[in-house]
Amino acid sequence: MKTGLGVTLMSALIIGLFTFLFLKYVNVEYINHSIERNRMGMEAEKMPAAEIEEKTKVLSEDVYTPFRVATSTILLNLIAGTFMSFASATFLMKNPPEPEI
């Protein structure tokens, strides 16, 4: 189980770093594209224009920043990896350790 958690931590940090660098320097238009897709979804739901502008502003300033996306990627990978590590340790453990007296 310790190995699984270690692999999860290292992979989450590497993926988070890659995500940050990718969104900040390689594909800078990805965030703008995501915001535009959300805007089109809100327009399809017939939201008022003022509310669409307000939500779009919040998305662009607070939610869709490279740092925030990378941080959420790290957290989600840690949660999923921890769950998979515990689940696999539960099913793959052959002999539970005996208590020492």
Protein Blocks (a to p, Z undefined) as FASTA:
>chain_A
ZZmmmmmmmmmmmmmmmmmmmmmmmmmmlmmmmmmmmmmmmmmnopafklmmmmmmmmmm
mmmgfklmmmmmmmmmmmmmmmmmmmmmmmmpmbdcdddZZ
